[in-house]
Amino acid sequence: MAKKAAGTPATVLLVARKIDHDLHPYDVSPDAPNYGALVAEALGVPPERLFKTLIAEVDGALTVAVVPVTGDLDLKALAHATGGKRAVLADRAAAERSSGYVRGGISPLGQRRRLPTVVDDSAPALDSMYVSAGRRGLQVSLAPADLIGLTNAVVAQIRT
């Protein structure tokens, strides 16, 4: 059942589109080592269901990558998935400026600028997945198909 928006662009989008989702607050420092595993533990969910949102530059163009916290982003695979040649992680300031979110709270949903998005191919097999809801300390669970549809994402193996 959809919940009332928590005031982030991501949650406002989910409510506006009537996408079934649940919000999950947690308390983990964004500077903690092994942040993703700690968030999964705090939420009581298997870590393979929790995804991080990273912004990379593929051939100079910003691109969103959504990968499980249990792995790392394979930059070469990301470049290949978008038809590019070379990918590097984006500068933190550029990622925050483009998305409108701060590190530790970047959501693939409701970003200031709509960017090409690639979701790791492990997501569609899940009944639900967790991504940042657009602020530190808040995750949203939703169906992978809904995330893929809302972001017009390409699905490819981009984790190592």
Secondary structure as a PSIPRED ss2 file (coil, helix, strand):
# PSIPRED VFORMAT (PSIPRED V4.0)

   1 M C   1.000  0.000  0.000
   2 A C   1.000  0.000  0.000
   3 K C   1.000  0.000  0.000
   4 K C   1.000  0.000  0.000
   5 A C   1.000  0.000  0.000
   6 A C   1.000  0.000  0.000
   7 G C   1.000  0.000  0.000
   8 T C   1.000  0.000  0.000
   9 P H   0.000  1.000  0.000
  10 A H   0.000  1.000  0.000
  11 T H   0.000  1.000  0.000
  12 V H   0.000  1.000  0.000
  13 L H   0.000  1.000  0.000
  14 L H   0.000  1.000  0.000
  15 V H   0.000  1.000  0.000
  16 A H   0.000  1.000  0.000
  17 R C   1.000  0.000  0.000
  18 K C   1.000  0.000  0.000
  19 I C   1.000  0.000  0.000
  20 D C   1.000  0.000  0.000
  21 H E   0.000  0.000  1.000
  22 D E   0.000  0.000  1.000
  23 L E   0.000  0.000  1.000
  24 H E   0.000  0.000  1.000
  25 P E   0.000  0.000  1.000
  26 Y C   1.000  0.000  0.000
  27 D C   1.000  0.000  0.000
  28 V C   1.000  0.000  0.000
  29 S C   1.000  0.000  0.000
  30 P C   1.000  0.000  0.000
  31 D C   1.000  0.000  0.000
  32 A C   1.000  0.000  0.000
  33 P C   1.000  0.000  0.000
  34 N C   1.000  0.000  0.000
  35 Y H   0.000  1.000  0.000
  36 G H   0.000  1.000  0.000
  37 A H   0.000  1.000  0.000
  38 L H   0.000  1.000  0.000
  39 V H   0.000  1.000  0.000
  40 A H   0.000  1.000  0.000
  41 E H   0.000  1.000  0.000
  42 A H   0.000  1.000  0.000
  43 L H   0.000  1.000  0.000
  44 G C   1.000  0.000  0.000
  45 V C   1.000  0.000  0.000
  46 P C   1.000  0.000  0.000
  47 P H   0.000  1.000  0.000
  48 E H   0.000  1.000  0.000
  49 R H   0.000  1.000  0.000
  50 L E   0.000  0.000  1.000
  51 F E   0.000  0.000  1.000
  52 K E   0.000  0.000  1.000
  53 T E   0.000  0.000  1.000
  54 L E   0.000  0.000  1.000
  55 I E   0.000  0.000  1.000
  56 A E   0.000  0.000  1.000
  57 E E   0.000  0.000  1.000
  58 V E   0.000  0.000  1.000
  59 D C   1.000  0.000  0.000
  60 G C   1.000  0.000  0.000
  61 A E   0.000  0.000  1.000
  62 L E   0.000  0.000  1.000
  63 T E   0.000  0.000  1.000
  64 V E   0.000  0.000  1.000
  65 A E   0.000  0.000  1.000
  66 V E   0.000  0.000  1.000
  67 V E   0.000  0.000  1.000
  68 P E   0.000  0.000  1.000
  69 V C   1.000  0.000  0.000
  70 T C   1.000  0.000  0.000
  71 G C   1.000  0.000  0.000
  72 D C   1.000  0.000  0.000
  73 L E   0.000  0.000  1.000
  74 D C   1.000  0.000  0.000
  75 L H   0.000  1.000  0.000
  76 K H   0.000  1.000  0.000
  77 A H   0.000  1.000  0.000
  78 L H   0.000  1.000  0.000
  79 A H   0.000  1.000  0.000
  80 H H   0.000  1.000  0.000
  81 A H   0.000  1.000  0.000
  82 T C   1.000  0.000  0.000
  83 G C   1.000  0.000  0.000
  84 G C   1.000  0.000  0.000
  85 K C   1.000  0.000  0.000
  86 R C   1.000  0.000  0.000
  87 A E   0.000  0.000  1.000
  88 V E   0.000  0.000  1.000
  89 L E   0.000  0.000  1.000
  90 A C   1.000  0.000  0.000
  91 D C   1.000  0.000  0.000
  92 R H   0.000  1.000  0.000
  93 A H   0.000  1.000  0.000
  94 A H   0.000  1.000  0.000
  95 A H   0.000  1.000  0.000
  96 E H   0.000  1.000  0.000
  97 R H   0.000  1.000  0.000
  98 S H   0.000  1.000  0.000
  99 S H   0.000  1.000  0.000
 100 G C   1.000  0.000  0.000
 101 Y C   1.000  0.000  0.000
 102 V C   1.000  0.000  0.000
 103 R C   1.000  0.000  0.000
 104 G C   1.000  0.000  0.000
 105 G C   1.000  0.000  0.000
 106 I C   1.000  0.000  0.000
 107 S C   1.000  0.000  0.000
 108 P C   1.000  0.000  0.000
 109 L C   1.000  0.000  0.000
 110 G C   1.000  0.000  0.000
 111 Q C   1.000  0.000  0.000
 112 R C   1.000  0.000  0.000
 113 R C   1.000  0.000  0.000
 114 R C   1.000  0.000  0.000
 115 L C   1.000  0.000  0.000
 116 P C   1.000  0.000  0.000
 117 T E   0.000  0.000  1.000
 118 V E   0.000  0.000  1.000
 119 V E   0.000  0.000  1.000
 120 D E   0.000  0.000  1.000
 121 D C   1.000  0.000  0.000
 122 S C   1.000  0.000  0.000
 123 A H   0.000  1.000  0.000
 124 P H   0.000  1.000  0.000
 125 A H   0.000  1.000  0.000
 126 L C   1.000  0.000  0.000
 127 D C   1.000  0.000  0.000
 128 S C   1.000  0.000  0.000
 129 M E   0.000  0.000  1.000
 130 Y E   0.000  0.000  1.000
 131 V E   0.000  0.000  1.000
 132 S E   0.000  0.000  1.000
 133 A E   0.000  0.000  1.000
 134 G E   0.000  0.000  1.000
 135 R E   0.000  0.000  1.000
 136 R C   1.000  0.000  0.000
 137 G C   1.000  0.000  0.000
 138 L E   0.000  0.000  1.000
 139 Q E   0.000  0.000  1.000
 140 V E   0.000  0.000  1.000
 141 S E   0.000  0.000  1.000
 142 L E   0.000  0.000  1.000
 143 A C   1.000  0.000  0.000
 144 P H   0.000  1.000  0.000
 145 A H   0.000  1.000  0.000
 146 D H   0.000  1.000  0.000
 147 L H   0.000  1.000  0.000
 148 I H   0.000  1.000  0.000
 149 G H   0.000  1.000  0.000
 150 L H   0.000  1.000  0.000
 151 T H   0.000  1.000  0.000
 152 N C   1.000  0.000  0.000
 153 A C   1.000  0.000  0.000
 154 V E   0.000  0.000  1.000
 155 V E   0.000  0.000  1.000
 156 A E   0.000  0.000  1.000
 157 Q C   1.000  0.000  0.000
 158 I C   1.000  0.000  0.000
 159 R E   0.000  0.000  1.000
 160 T C   1.000  0.000  0.000
